[in-house]
């Protein structure tokens, strides 16, 4: 799989985890903020990991020589 395909897949994963976090938010807030904070820890860590992966992939793609 090339870097562009991996980047596309990673961006899609980030979108899905954001959707899951939004669903969790609407389920827990405003009534259960503590529960939301605890349950959001996993998705937030995954968001950070995916963002770092996207940053790395884009840096690698920017540094790679252009192909035509």
Phi, psi and omega in degrees: 000133181279169184297324179296318179294320178295318178298315178302314181296319181294319178296320177297317178299319179298319178298317180294320180290327174296319177297319179296319179294321178296320178295318177298319179299313181293333179284323188260332185258148005272356188291329186228068183296325179295316178299317179299314181301318181291313182289336181281346183304313181297307178300322179295321177295319178295322177298315178299319180295315180294321178297319178296320178296318179296317178299317180295314180298317181292324177296318179295320180293321180293327182279339182287144176296144179292139177246141180236000000 
